Amino acid sequence: MSKFLLAITLGLVLVFTSCNQTKEANEVFMFTSFQEPATDGLRLLYSQDGFQWTDLDTTFLKPEAGPSHLMRDPSMVQGPDGTFHLVWTTGWRGDLGFGYANSKDLMNWSEQQFIPVMEYDTTAVNVWAPELFYDDENQEYIIAWASTIPYKFPKGIEDEKNNHRMYYTKTKDFKNYSDPELFCDPGFSVIDAVIVKRAKEDYVLVLKDNTRPNRNLKIAFGKTSVGPWSEASEAFSGNFVEGPTVLKLGDAWYIFCDVYKEYRYGVYKTKDFINFEDVSSEFSIPKGHKHGTIFTAPEEVLNSLKLKMTR
């Protein structure tokens, strides 16, 4: 092979490698999901390229944790030891904690637990949309969620029972949890906050401004996975969207969100979290899919799920 052809070949290899930073060759993308009225349990989508998504069209974990026995906003992370950890919203009002379970293969699950993170303040209204993030710098998991504590913060035009702020807890083993702390107070009702790590001491928070009439997505920046966070940006999405999750493909980040008033999914592309492009038309996401999180899993795990479904 000539030096010229060798250089081209090596260049193509480098381009291919740099465009597949988010998963290994033997992995697939998976997307946690639920369907209304959120009583059936965990659903899963999968994709080879992040653009075309297929629903496995069954439930994998029926919700039993918490007083209300719902499963909304399922958030999944695979830990360094290969264990999949799942947290979810168990109810609309009165459930002052979130659900938790783990699995090695997404088929066989641990006993479900209810983690009562807000019971220290019984005036709290809810615990919504717990979001899992693995902090590799400190080798621990962060769980951030939205709660309303009436009369604790200026409410703007929101009702006192709908004036959310973000809280968080840390754990290394899902047995011992740190005391809940305030995670994000952007000066307005906020829910559905997702942590993205770009580099050491460079973090992005994708959050939902839950005030009327906005209900849209904004960005904040921080130097650690728990802030402190910068002032929230102007909205980059339209109104009435929620449940963001972020996927990196090549040199771009894609923010998926539930455009709930239009009963569809939206996707925004960015390279810097400052400039955004609506690229929803480039993606195929099954109808009825409700918001969860995107994660990677070994292809053999997906194949086992498919095999089980055919039996």
For each residue, the residues with C-beta under 8 A, 3 or more apart:
1: 5 6 9
2: 5 6
3: 6 7
4: 7 8
5: 1 2 8 9
6: 1 2 3 9 10
7: 3 4 10 11
8: 4 5 11 12
9: 1 5 6 12 13
10: 6 7 13 14
11: 7 8 14 15
12: 8 9 15 16
13: 9 10 16 17
14: 10 11 17 18
15: 11 12 18 19
16: 12 13 19 20
17: 13 14 20
18: 14 15 21 250 251
19: 15 16 249 250 251
20: 16 17 23 25 250
21: 18 248 250
22: 29 50 247 248 249 296
23: 20 27 28 29 296
24: 27 296
25: 20
26: 298 299 300
27: 23 24 296 297 298 299
28: 23 46 47 48 296 297 298 299 302
29: 22 23 46 47 48 49 50 247 294 295 296
30: 44 45 46 47 76 294 295 296 297 302
31: 44 45 46 47 53 245 289 292 293 294 295
32: 42 43 44 74 75 76 86 292 293 295
33: 42 43 44 45 55 74 289 290 291 292
34: 38 40 41 42 43 71 72 73 74 88 290 292
35: 38 40 43 288 289 290
36: 290
37: 70
38: 34 35 63 70 71 72 290
39: 63 69 70 71
40: 34 35 43 59 62 71
41: 34 59 60 61 62 63 71
42: 32 33 34 59 60 61 71 74 86 88
43: 32 33 34 35 40 55 56 57 58 59 60 289
44: 30 31 32 33 55 56 60 106 305
45: 30 31 33 53 54 55 56 285 286 289
46: 28 29 30 31 53 54 56 302
47: 28 29 30 31 50 51 52 53 54
48: 28 29 52
49: 29 52
50: 22 29 47 247 249 254 294
51: 47 282 283 284
52: 47 48 49 283 284
53: 31 45 46 47 283 284 285 286 289
54: 45 46 47 286
55: 33 43 44 45 286 288 289
56: 43 44 45 46 60 305 306 309
57: 43
58: 43 309
59: 40 41 42 43 62
60: 41 42 43 44 56 106 107 109 305
61: 41 42 71 86 101 109 112
62: 40 41 59
63: 38 39 41 66 69 70 71 88 90 99 112
64: 69 112
65: 69 90 99 100 101 112 113 114
66: 63 69 70 90 91 95 97 98 99 114
67: 90 91 94 95
68: 90 91 92 94 95
69: 39 63 64 65 66 90 91
70: 37 38 39 63 66 89 90 91 92
71: 34 38 39 40 41 42 61 63 74 88 89 90 99
72: 34 38 88 89 129 290
73: 34 88 89 128 129 130 131 192 243 291 292
74: 32 33 34 42 71 86 87 88 292 293
75: 32 86 87 88 129 130 131 132 292 293
76: 30 32 84 85 86 132 292 293 295
77: 84 85 132 133 134 141 293 295
78: 82 83 84 85 295 296 297
79: 82 83 84 85 134 141
80: 134 139
81:
82: 78 79 104
83: 78 79 102 103 104
84: 76 77 78 79 102 103 104 106 295 297
85: 76 77 78 79 100 102 132 141 174
86: 32 42 61 74 75 76 99 100 101 102 103 132
87: 74 75 98 99 100 115 130 131 132 143
88: 34 42 63 71 72 73 74 75 98 99 130
89: 70 71 72 73 95 98 99 127 128 129 130
90: 63 65 66 67 68 69 70 71 95 97 98 99 114 127
91: 66 67 68 69 70 94 95 126
92: 68 70 95 126
93: 125 126
94: 67 68 91 125 126
95: 66 67 68 89 90 91 92 98 114 126 127
96: 116 117 118 119 122 124 126 127
97: 66 90 114 115 116 117 118 119 127
98: 66 87 88 89 90 95 114 115 117 127 130 143 145
99: 63 65 66 71 86 87 88 89 90 112 113 114 115
100: 65 85 86 87 112 113 114 115 174
101: 61 65 86 109 110 111 112 113
102: 83 84 85 86 109 110 174
103: 83 84 86 106 107 108 109 110
104: 82 83 84 108
105: 108 301 304
106: 44 60 84 103 297 301 305
107: 60 103 304 305 308
108: 103 104 105
109: 60 61 101 102 103 112
110: 101 102 103
111: 101
112: 61 63 64 65 99 100 101 109
113: 65 99 100 101
114: 65 66 90 95 97 98 99 100
115: 87 97 98 99 100 177
116: 96 97 119
117: 96 97 98 127 143 145 167 169 177 180
118: 96 97 121 124 127 147 167 180
119: 96 97 116 122
120: 179 180
121: 118 124 149
122: 96 119
123: 149 150
124: 96 118 121 127 147 148 149
125: 93 94 147 148 149 150 161 162
126: 91 92 93 94 95 96 146 147 148
127: 89 90 95 96 97 98 117 118 124 130 145 146 147
128: 73 89 145 146 147 164 191
129: 72 73 75 89 145 146 191 192 243
130: 73 75 87 88 89 98 127 143 144 145
131: 73 75 87 143 144 145 192 193 194 195 293
132: 75 76 77 85 86 87 141 142 143 293
133: 77 141 142 143 144 194 195 225
134: 77 79 80 140 141 142
135: 138 139 140 141 142 170 225
136: 139 197
137: 200 225
138: 135 225
139: 80 135 136 172
140: 134 135 170 171 172
141: 77 79 85 132 133 134 135 170 171 172 174
142: 132 133 134 135 168 169 170 195 225 226
143: 87 98 117 130 131 132 133 168 169 170 171
144: 130 131 133 166 167 168 183 184 193 195
145: 98 117 127 128 129 130 131 166 167 168
146: 126 127 128 129 164 165 166 167 190 191 192 193 210
147: 118 124 125 126 127 128 164 165 167
148: 124 125 126 160 161 162 163 164 165
149: 121 123 124 125 152 153 165
150: 123 125 160 161 163
151: 160
152: 149 163 165
153: 149 163 165 185
154: 187
155: 158 159 160 163 189
156: 163 188 189 211
157: 211 212
158: 155 162 163 189 210 211 212
159: 155 162 163
160: 148 150 151 155 163
161: 125 148 150
162: 125 148 158 159 189 210
163: 148 150 152 153 155 156 158 159 160 189
164: 128 146 147 148 189 190 191 210
165: 146 147 148 149 152 153 182 183 184 185 189 190
166: 144 145 146 182 183 184 185 190 191 193 207
167: 117 118 144 145 146 147 180 181 182 183
168: 142 143 144 145 180 181 183 226
169: 117 142 143 177 178 179 180 181
170: 135 140 141 142 143 177 178
171: 140 141 143 174 175 176 177 178
172: 139 140 141 176
173: 176
174: 85 100 102 141 171
175: 171
176: 171 172 173
177: 115 117 169 170 171
178: 169 170 171 181
179: 120 169
180: 117 118 120 167 168 169
181: 167 168 169 178 226
182: 165 166 167 185
183: 144 165 166 167 168 193 226 227
184: 144 165 166 190 193 205 207 220 227 229
185: 153 165 166 182 190
186: 190 207 209 218 220 229 231 232
187: 154 232
188: 156 209 210 211 232
189: 155 156 158 162 163 164 165 209 210 211
190: 146 164 165 166 184 185 186 193 207 208 209 210
191: 128 129 146 164 166 207 208 210 242
192: 73 129 131 146 207 208 210 242 243 244 291
193: 131 144 146 166 183 184 190 205 206 207 208
194: 131 133 205 206 207 244 245 246 293
195: 131 133 142 144 203 204 205 225
196: 203 204 205 206 246 253 273
197: 136 202 203 225
198: 202 203 204
199: 202
200: 137
201: 223 224
202: 197 198 199 221 223
203: 195 196 197 198 221 222 223 224 225
204: 195 196 198 219 220 221 222 273
205: 184 193 194 195 196 219 220 221 222 227 229
206: 193 194 196 217 218 219 244 246 255
207: 166 184 186 190 191 192 193 194 217 218 219 220 232 244
208: 190 191 192 193 215 216 217 218 241 242 243 244
209: 186 188 189 190 214 215 216 217 218 232 235
210: 146 158 162 164 188 189 190 191 192 214 215
211: 156 157 158 188 189 214 215
212: 157 158 215
213: 239
214: 209 210 211 235 239
215: 208 209 210 211 212 239 240 241 242
216: 208 209 235 236 237 238 239 240 241
217: 206 207 208 209 235 236 237 241 244 255 257 268
218: 186 206 207 208 209 232 233 234 235 236
219: 204 205 206 207 232 233 236 273 274
220: 184 186 204 205 207 227 229 230 231 232 233
221: 202 203 204 205 229 230 273
222: 203 204 205 225 226 227 228 229 230
223: 201 202 203
224: 201 203 227
225: 133 135 137 138 142 195 197 203 222
226: 142 168 181 183 222
227: 183 184 205 220 222 224
228: 222
229: 184 186 205 220 221 222 232
230: 220 221 222
231: 186 220
232: 186 187 188 207 209 218 219 220 229
233: 218 219 220 236 274
234: 218
235: 209 214 216 217 218 239
236: 216 217 218 219 233 268 270 276
237: 216 217 241 257 266 268 276
238: 216 241 259 266
239: 213 214 215 216 235
240: 215 216 259 260 261 262
241: 208 215 216 217 237 238 244 257 258 259 260 266
242: 191 192 208 215 257 258 260 291
243: 73 129 192 208 257 258 290 291 292
244: 192 194 206 207 208 217 241 255 256 257 291
245: 31 194 255 256 257 291 292 293 294
246: 194 196 206 253 254 255 256 294
247: 22 29 50 253 254 256 294
248: 21 22 252 253 254
249: 19 22 50 252 254
250: 18 19 20 21
251: 18 19 271
252: 248 249 269 270 271
253: 196 246 247 248 269 270 271 273
254: 50 246 247 248 249 267 268 269 279
255: 206 217 244 245 246 267 268 269 270 276
256: 244 245 246 247 265 266 267 283 285 294
257: 217 237 241 242 243 244 245 265 266 267 268 291
258: 241 242 243 265 266 290 291
259: 238 240 241 262 263 264 265 266
260: 240 241 242 263
261: 240
262: 240 259
263: 259 260 287
264: 259 280 285 287
265: 256 257 258 259 280 283 285 289
266: 237 238 241 256 257 258 259 278 280
267: 254 255 256 257 278 279 280 282 283
268: 217 236 237 254 255 257 276 277 278 279
269: 252 253 254 255 276 277 278 279
270: 236 252 253 255 273 274 275 276 277
271: 251 252 253 275
272: 275
273: 196 204 219 221 253 270
274: 219 233 270
275: 270 271 272
276: 236 237 255 268 269 270
277: 268 269 270
278: 266 267 268 269
279: 254 267 268 269 282 283
280: 264 265 266 267 283
281:
282: 51 267 279
283: 51 52 53 256 265 267 279 280
284: 51 52 53
285: 45 53 256 264 265 289
286: 45 53 54 55 289
287: 263 264
288: 35 55
289: 31 33 35 43 45 53 55 265 285 286
290: 33 34 35 36 38 72 243 258
291: 33 73 192 242 243 244 245 257 258
292: 31 32 33 34 73 74 75 76 243 245
293: 31 32 74 75 76 77 131 132 194 245
294: 29 30 31 50 245 246 247 256
295: 29 30 31 32 76 77 78 84
296: 22 23 24 27 28 29 30 78
297: 27 28 30 78 84 106 301 302
298: 26 27 28 301 302
299: 26 27 28 302 303
300: 26 303 304
301: 105 106 297 298 304 305
302: 28 30 46 297 298 299 305 306
303: 299 300 306 307
304: 105 107 300 301 307 308
305: 44 56 60 106 107 301 302 308 309
306: 56 302 303 309 310
307: 303 304 310 311
308: 107 304 305 311
309: 56 58 305 306
310: 306 307
311: 307 308
